[in-house]
């Protein structure tokens, strides 16, 4: 699988919420909850990122009992991309802590 560009914060957080199918509002709410309110996705940002993620096959749309709501869920490819990004971010944290003289993790 070719190397992906680093994920944006929004993409990473959205992927983290999609281990179970969710619709847009539920994704926005969970991202806000996960980040203690420090990240609040607006509808324009959310749906732009979702569209890009569907195109890259990181997530898929699923049908819903409510035809007005689109449900999204992470794909196997999305899980692999998120795993690689998590490893990359962990490495950056280790480097940062070492640089600051705080090697404890």
C-alpha angles and dihedrals in degrees: 000000000000119000113267124220113257109280120249116244090252093051093048093049093046091051089050090058096049103074083108123035114271138173124230100270092048090051092050091048094048093048089052091048094046092052097043089246095304092115118048115175117209120215093254093053093042097050093042090054092044091052091050092047092051090050090051089047093239090125137013133214116241129197117256135206085242108062090204092064125071114208121210132198134179118255128220087259089052091052091051092048090049091049091053091047092049090053090048092050092047089054091051091051091051091050091047093050092048091049090053093047092250102117095160112105 
